[in-house]
C-alpha cells in the first residue's frame, strides 16, 4: 500500500544541490565584510535620504508657527476699548 515512511518519491529530471551542514559556516565574514558593507551603504545613501526629511521638518515647524501667529489677536486693535 504505497511507499513506506522515509522512502521519498523518485522524481525524474529534477536535480537539487545542497551543502552538508558540516561544510557550511553560520556567518562567514560577518564582521569583516558585513558591518563594513553596511556602513558603506549607509554613508552612500544618507545624503540622499536625510535632506528631504530636514526640509519637511523645517516646513512643518514654519507652518505651525505661522498658524499660531495667524490665530492670535492683534493687541493694537483693542487699545482704545474700555
Order of alpha helices (4+ residues) and beta strands (2+ residues): alpha
